[in-house]
Amino acid sequence: MTRKHLAQGVGAIALIVVGAVAGVTWTERHSRGQPAAGGTTSAGSAGVQASREGAKSEETVEVALTPEAVERAGIKTAAARSATASATLTVPGTVMSNAYRDTKMTALVGGVVRQVGVELGAQVTRSQPLAVIFSAELADAQMKYLAAEAMLNADHQKLERTQRLVALGAASRQELEEITAIHTGHETEVAAARQRLLLLGLGPDDVSRLTDASHVVSEVTVRAPADGVVIARGVNPGQVVGAGQELFTVTDLSTVWVIGDLYEKDSPVVRVGSEATVTVPATPGAPLRGRVAYIDPRVDPATRTAKVRVEMSNTGRDLRLGMYVTLSFESRAGEHVTLVPRDAVQAVGNRNVVYVLMEGGEGRFAERTVKLGAALGESLEVLDGVKPGELVVTAGSFFLRAEAGRTRSGG
């Protein structure tokens, strides 16, 4: 009996150990999500489903339409084209006058402004009177000229008498030399006084008419130096001005400057002589073209930009001083790229696609994933996915995107 009971006890212990091991194995399998024999966990099913959906979104989708459907959708195509690669740099600019054609009119003599004959912005011609200035200084300079002229005439008569006396032996050679030196000095004084009158604004004819005090004038006329537009006026009638004070600025607006700020990183793109395009936001129309005339060799330490100057023809007066414009510079790299119209590209998730008309299949379109580059005007650069000459859908591409989405989802 003892042996029988001992054997039964050992068997029971063995069964308990086997059951415990089996329970641990079952628990580990379920806690790790491993499938049992012939079974699949829910996590595994979700992974397979997601993988299938990802692969399905990347697969090529074709859309077939009847001719009537193509016409109703308004589908139009355009050929992908090859063009020379170019980069366009755009910077803001400001219109300024051509500083080389600006003429600043200053008062040559101090006095009181009696009359101003032009308004700001007036078109003037060469020698046109701009203002009249009353000047006591001018009258005093004319009186000094008359006095020097009288002294010169007296010395001239004395010189002639001395020359005759020397010829008769009644005067010495030394007296003649002294009279000659004084006469030469008075000639120099007259010439200097005459030059001063010319510098004060009198013309050569005015000086020639100045023979006595009755011909002295006290007014000087300020005249336009050249044809142009009055862009600055600094005087009014009755105003007291000093010699050297700025009165007017006259400039020729047939050409103007457009000044832009060029960042130092963009300096390799622009060179003196490069073509530039000026777009005026305020006046829509065809862009204006000019050339880079100057690039400042200095970089502003605060903005890290250098001034670039473009000279523009302005015969039509479309560019006004102070106007804000856009400067564009184009740099050609010599490489060829493939371009498609902007409206041919549609976004599907995180992809950009185009719809290509398949060869030999009327109404059959293939969805192509494309890699885009830079934007060039109304076109987009395609780095991969389309070749030049292939027909891509422009108008109606959104409709094909919707049809491709239904095809992809199995609808």
C-alpha positions as CSV (number, residue, x, y, z in Angstrom):
1,M,0.0,0.0,0.0
2,T,2.8,2.3,0.8
3,R,4.5,1.7,-2.6
4,K,1.1,2.2,-4.4
5,H,0.5,5.5,-2.6
6,L,4.0,6.7,-3.4
7,A,3.6,6.0,-7.1
8,Q,0.3,7.9,-7.2
9,G,1.9,10.9,-5.5
10,V,4.8,11.1,-8.0
11,G,2.4,10.9,-11.0
12,A,0.3,13.7,-9.6
13,I,3.4,15.9,-9.1
14,A,4.4,15.2,-12.7
15,L,1.0,16.3,-14.1
16,I,1.1,19.5,-12.1
17,V,4.6,20.4,-13.5
18,V,3.5,19.7,-17.1
19,G,0.3,21.8,-16.7
20,A,2.4,24.7,-15.3
21,V,4.8,24.7,-18.2
22,A,1.9,24.6,-20.8
23,G,0.3,27.5,-19.0
24,V,3.4,29.6,-19.1
25,T,3.9,28.9,-22.9
26,W,0.3,29.9,-23.7
27,T,0.6,33.1,-21.7
28,E,3.9,34.2,-23.4
29,R,2.4,33.6,-26.8
30,H,-0.6,35.7,-26.2
31,S,1.3,38.5,-24.4
32,R,3.7,38.8,-27.4
33,G,0.8,38.7,-29.9
34,Q,2.3,35.6,-31.7
35,P,-0.3,33.6,-33.6
36,A,-1.1,30.1,-32.5
37,A,-0.8,27.3,-34.9
38,G,-3.0,28.1,-37.9
39,G,-4.1,31.5,-36.5
40,T,-3.5,35.2,-37.1
41,T,-3.5,38.1,-34.6
42,S,-5.4,41.3,-35.2
43,A,-2.1,43.4,-35.2
44,G,-0.7,41.2,-38.0
45,S,-3.9,41.7,-40.1
46,A,-3.7,45.5,-39.7
47,G,0.0,45.5,-40.8
48,V,-0.8,43.5,-44.0
49,Q,-3.7,45.8,-44.8
50,A,-1.7,49.0,-44.4
51,S,1.1,47.6,-46.6
52,R,-1.4,46.7,-49.3
53,E,-3.0,50.2,-49.2
54,G,0.5,51.9,-49.5
55,A,1.5,49.8,-52.4
56,K,-1.9,50.4,-54.0
57,S,-1.4,54.2,-53.8
58,E,1.9,54.1,-55.6
59,E,0.8,51.8,-58.4
60,T,0.1,53.3,-61.9
61,V,-3.5,54.1,-62.4
62,E,-5.1,54.4,-65.9
63,V,-8.3,56.2,-66.6
64,A,-10.3,55.4,-69.7
65,L,-12.9,57.8,-71.0
66,T,-15.3,57.8,-73.9
67,P,-15.0,60.6,-76.5
68,E,-18.2,62.1,-75.1
69,A,-16.8,62.1,-71.5
70,V,-13.6,63.7,-72.7
71,E,-15.6,66.5,-74.4
72,R,-17.9,67.0,-71.4
73,A,-14.9,67.3,-69.0
74,G,-13.2,69.9,-71.3
75,I,-10.0,67.9,-71.3
76,K,-7.1,69.6,-73.2
77,T,-3.5,68.5,-73.6
78,A,-0.2,70.2,-74.1
79,A,3.2,68.8,-75.0
80,A,5.9,68.8,-72.3
81,R,8.7,70.9,-73.8
82,S,12.4,71.2,-73.4
83,A,13.9,74.6,-72.5
84,T,17.2,76.1,-71.4
85,A,17.6,76.1,-67.7
86,S,17.6,79.5,-66.2
87,A,17.4,81.1,-62.7
88,T,15.5,84.3,-62.1
89,L,16.5,86.6,-59.3
90,T,14.0,89.2,-58.2
91,V,14.8,92.2,-56.0
92,P,12.8,95.4,-55.1
93,G,13.9,98.6,-56.8
94,T,13.3,102.4,-56.7
95,V,13.2,104.7,-59.6
96,M,15.6,107.7,-59.4
97,S,16.7,110.4,-61.8
98,N,19.8,110.0,-63.8
99,A,22.3,111.8,-61.5
100,Y,24.6,112.4,-64.4
101,R,21.9,114.5,-66.1
102,D,20.8,116.5,-62.9
103,T,21.8,120.2,-63.0
104,K,21.6,122.2,-59.8
105,M,21.0,125.9,-60.4
106,T,22.7,128.0,-57.7
107,A,22.7,131.7,-57.0
108,L,25.9,133.2,-58.4
109,V,25.3,136.4,-56.4
110,G,23.5,137.2,-53.2
111,G,20.3,139.3,-53.3
112,V,16.5,139.4,-53.2
113,V,14.4,137.2,-55.5
114,R,12.2,139.5,-57.5
115,Q,10.5,136.9,-59.8
116,V,10.2,133.1,-60.2
117,G,9.0,132.1,-63.7
118,V,8.6,128.3,-63.4
119,E,6.6,125.9,-61.3
120,L,7.8,122.6,-59.8
121,G,7.5,119.9,-62.5
122,A,7.6,122.3,-65.4
123,Q,9.2,121.4,-68.7
124,V,11.9,123.9,-69.6
125,T,14.2,124.6,-72.5
126,R,17.7,125.7,-72.7
127,S,18.3,129.4,-71.7
128,Q,14.7,129.8,-70.5
129,P,14.5,132.4,-67.6
130,L,13.8,130.7,-64.3
131,A,14.2,133.5,-61.8
132,V,15.3,137.2,-61.5
133,I,17.4,138.3,-58.5
134,F,18.0,141.9,-57.5
135,S,21.6,142.3,-56.2
136,A,23.5,145.3,-54.9
137,E,26.6,143.2,-55.1
138,L,26.2,142.9,-58.9
139,A,25.8,146.7,-59.2
140,D,29.0,147.2,-57.1
141,A,30.9,144.8,-59.3
142,Q,29.9,146.7,-62.4
143,M,31.0,150.1,-60.8
144,K,34.4,148.6,-60.0
145,Y,34.7,147.4,-63.6
146,L,33.9,150.9,-64.9
147,A,36.5,152.4,-62.6
148,A,39.1,150.0,-63.7
149,E,38.2,150.7,-67.3
150,A,38.6,154.4,-66.8
151,M,42.0,154.0,-65.1
152,L,43.1,151.9,-68.0
153,N,42.1,154.5,-70.6
154,A,43.9,157.2,-68.7
155,D,47.0,155.0,-68.4
156,H,46.8,154.3,-72.1
157,Q,46.8,158.0,-73.1
158,K,49.7,158.6,-70.7
159,L,51.6,155.7,-72.2
160,E,51.2,157.1,-75.7
161,R,52.4,160.6,-74.6
162,T,55.4,159.1,-72.9
163,Q,56.3,157.1,-76.0
164,R,56.2,160.3,-78.1
165,L,58.4,162.1,-75.6
166,V,60.9,159.3,-75.5
167,A,61.1,159.5,-79.3
168,L,61.8,163.3,-79.0
169,G,64.3,162.8,-76.2
170,A,62.2,164.7,-73.7
171,A,61.5,161.7,-71.5
172,S,63.8,158.9,-70.2
173,R,63.5,155.2,-71.0
174,Q,62.9,154.5,-67.2
175,E,59.8,156.7,-67.2
176,L,58.4,154.7,-70.2
177,E,59.0,151.4,-68.5
178,E,57.2,152.6,-65.3
179,I,54.2,153.8,-67.3
180,T,54.2,150.6,-69.3
181,A,54.1,148.5,-66.1
182,I,51.3,150.5,-64.6
183,H,49.3,150.2,-67.8
184,T,49.8,146.4,-67.9
185,G,48.6,146.2,-64.3
186,H,45.4,148.1,-65.1
187,E,44.8,145.9,-68.1
188,T,44.9,142.9,-65.7
189,E,42.5,144.6,-63.3
190,V,40.0,145.3,-66.1
191,A,40.2,141.7,-67.3
192,A,39.6,140.4,-63.8
193,A,36.6,142.8,-63.3
194,R,35.1,141.7,-66.6
195,Q,35.5,138.0,-65.7
196,R,33.8,138.6,-62.3
197,L,30.8,140.1,-64.1
198,L,30.5,137.1,-66.3
199,L,30.7,134.8,-63.2
200,L,28.0,136.9,-61.5
201,G,25.6,136.1,-64.3
202,L,26.0,138.9,-66.9
203,G,26.4,137.8,-70.5
204,P,29.2,139.0,-72.8
205,D,26.8,141.3,-74.6
206,D,25.8,142.9,-71.3
207,V,29.4,143.6,-70.4
208,S,30.1,145.1,-73.8
209,R,27.2,147.5,-73.4
210,L,28.6,148.6,-70.0
211,T,30.3,151.9,-71.0
212,D,29.1,154.2,-68.3
213,A,27.1,154.3,-65.1
214,S,23.8,154.6,-66.9
215,H,24.2,151.1,-68.2
216,V,24.7,149.5,-64.8
217,V,22.0,146.8,-64.0
218,S,21.1,145.5,-60.6
219,E,19.2,142.4,-61.7
220,V,20.5,139.1,-62.8
221,T,18.5,136.4,-64.6
222,V,18.9,132.7,-63.8
223,R,18.4,130.7,-66.9
224,A,17.9,127.0,-67.6
225,P,21.2,125.3,-68.5
226,A,19.5,122.6,-70.7
227,D,16.2,121.1,-71.7
228,G,14.6,119.1,-68.9
229,V,12.1,119.1,-66.0
230,V,12.2,121.1,-62.8
231,I,12.3,118.5,-60.1
232,A,13.3,120.8,-57.2
233,R,12.5,124.5,-56.5
234,G,13.9,126.2,-53.4
235,V,13.0,129.9,-53.8
236,N,9.9,132.1,-53.8
237,P,9.6,135.8,-54.7
238,G,10.8,138.1,-52.0
239,Q,13.2,135.5,-50.5
240,V,16.8,136.6,-49.7
241,V,19.4,134.3,-51.1
242,G,23.1,134.1,-50.7
243,A,25.8,133.3,-53.2
244,G,26.0,129.6,-53.8
245,Q,22.5,128.8,-52.5
246,E,20.6,126.1,-54.5
247,L,17.6,127.5,-56.4
248,F,16.4,124.8,-58.8
249,T,17.3,121.3,-60.0
250,V,16.7,120.6,-63.7
251,T,17.0,117.0,-65.0
252,D,16.6,115.1,-68.2
253,L,14.0,112.3,-67.7
254,S,14.5,110.6,-71.0
255,T,16.6,108.1,-69.1
256,V,16.3,107.1,-65.4
257,W,18.0,104.9,-62.9
258,V,16.4,101.9,-61.1
259,I,18.3,101.2,-57.9
260,G,18.0,97.8,-56.2
261,D,19.5,96.0,-53.3
262,L,21.5,92.9,-54.2
263,Y,22.3,90.3,-51.5
264,E,26.0,89.2,-51.4
265,K,25.0,85.6,-52.0
266,D,23.3,86.6,-55.3
267,S,26.3,88.6,-56.5
268,P,27.5,85.8,-58.9
269,V,24.2,86.0,-60.8
270,V,24.4,89.7,-61.8
271,R,27.2,91.3,-63.8
272,V,27.6,94.8,-65.3
273,G,26.0,94.6,-68.7
274,S,23.5,91.9,-67.7
275,E,20.0,92.2,-68.9
276,A,17.3,93.3,-66.4
277,T,13.6,93.4,-66.5
278,V,11.6,96.1,-64.7
279,T,8.0,95.4,-63.7
280,V,5.9,98.3,-62.5
281,P,3.1,97.0,-60.2
282,A,1.2,100.3,-60.4
283,T,0.9,100.2,-64.2
284,P,0.2,96.7,-65.6
285,G,1.6,96.1,-69.0
286,A,4.7,94.7,-70.8
287,P,7.8,94.6,-68.7
288,L,10.5,97.2,-69.4
289,R,14.0,96.1,-70.3
290,G,17.4,97.6,-69.4
291,R,21.0,96.8,-68.6
292,V,23.0,96.8,-65.4
293,A,25.3,99.9,-65.5
294,Y,26.9,99.7,-62.1
295,I,27.2,97.4,-59.1
296,D,28.5,99.0,-55.9
297,P,31.7,97.3,-54.8
298,R,30.8,98.0,-51.2
299,V,28.4,95.8,-49.1
300,D,26.3,97.5,-46.5
301,P,27.4,95.9,-43.2
302,A,23.9,96.3,-41.7
303,T,21.8,94.8,-44.6
304,R,24.6,92.8,-46.3
305,T,23.4,94.1,-49.6
306,A,25.1,96.1,-52.4
307,K,23.4,98.7,-54.6
308,V,22.8,97.7,-58.2
309,R,21.9,100.3,-60.8
310,V,20.0,99.7,-64.0
311,E,19.7,102.4,-66.6
312,M,16.3,102.6,-68.3
313,S,15.0,104.4,-71.3
314,N,12.0,106.6,-70.2
315,T,10.9,108.4,-73.4
316,G,7.3,107.6,-72.6
317,R,7.6,108.9,-69.0
318,D,6.1,105.6,-67.6
319,L,8.7,105.5,-64.9
320,R,8.2,108.3,-62.3
321,L,10.8,109.3,-59.7
322,G,10.4,107.5,-56.4
323,M,8.2,104.7,-57.9
324,Y,8.6,101.2,-56.4
325,V,9.3,98.6,-59.0
326,T,10.5,95.0,-59.2
327,L,13.9,94.2,-60.7
328,S,14.4,90.7,-62.3
329,F,17.7,89.3,-63.5
330,E,18.0,86.1,-65.5
331,S,21.0,83.8,-65.4
332,R,21.3,81.1,-68.0
333,A,23.0,77.8,-67.1
334,G,23.1,76.2,-70.6
335,E,21.4,73.0,-69.5
336,H,18.1,71.8,-70.8
337,V,15.1,70.9,-68.6
338,T,11.6,69.6,-69.2
339,L,8.7,72.0,-68.5
340,V,5.0,71.4,-68.2
341,P,2.2,73.9,-67.6
342,R,1.3,74.7,-64.0
343,D,-2.3,73.5,-64.3
344,A,-1.1,70.0,-65.5
345,V,0.2,69.2,-62.0
346,Q,-2.1,67.8,-59.4
347,A,-1.4,66.9,-55.8
348,V,-2.4,63.4,-54.6
349,G,-1.5,62.9,-50.9
350,N,2.2,63.8,-50.6
351,R,2.8,63.2,-54.4
352,N,2.7,65.4,-57.4
353,V,1.2,63.7,-60.5
354,V,0.4,64.5,-64.1
355,Y,-1.9,62.7,-66.5
356,V,-0.3,61.6,-69.7
357,L,-2.3,60.7,-72.8
358,M,-1.3,57.1,-73.7
359,E,0.0,56.3,-77.1
360,G,-2.5,54.8,-79.5
361,G,-5.3,55.0,-76.9
362,E,-7.9,57.7,-77.5
363,G,-9.4,58.6,-74.1
364,R,-6.8,56.6,-72.1
365,F,-4.7,58.5,-69.6
366,A,-2.0,57.3,-67.3
367,E,-1.3,58.9,-63.9
368,R,2.4,59.6,-63.5
369,T,4.2,60.6,-60.3
370,V,6.6,63.5,-61.1
371,K,9.5,65.2,-59.2
372,L,9.3,69.0,-59.6
373,G,12.0,71.6,-59.8
374,A,11.9,75.3,-60.0
375,A,8.9,77.4,-61.2
376,L,9.6,79.3,-64.4
377,G,6.8,81.7,-65.1
378,E,3.6,79.7,-65.9
379,S,5.5,76.5,-66.2
380,L,7.0,74.0,-63.7
381,E,10.3,72.2,-64.2
382,V,10.0,68.4,-64.1
383,L,13.1,66.5,-63.0
384,D,11.6,63.0,-63.4
385,G,8.4,61.4,-64.6
386,V,7.8,63.1,-68.0
387,K,9.8,63.3,-71.2
388,P,9.7,66.2,-73.7
389,G,7.1,65.7,-76.3
390,E,4.7,63.7,-74.2
391,L,1.1,65.0,-74.1
392,V,0.0,66.0,-70.5
393,V,-3.5,67.0,-69.6
394,T,-3.9,70.7,-68.7
395,A,-7.6,71.7,-68.6
396,G,-9.5,68.8,-67.0
397,S,-6.6,67.4,-64.9
398,F,-8.7,67.9,-61.8
399,F,-11.5,65.7,-63.3
400,L,-9.0,63.0,-64.1
401,R,-7.6,63.2,-60.5
402,A,-11.1,62.4,-59.2
403,E,-11.6,59.5,-61.6
404,A,-8.2,58.1,-60.7
405,G,-9.1,58.3,-57.1
406,R,-12.3,56.3,-57.7
407,T,-10.4,53.8,-59.7
408,R,-7.8,53.4,-56.9
409,S,-10.5,52.8,-54.3
410,G,-12.3,50.3,-56.5
411,G,-15.4,52.5,-56.9
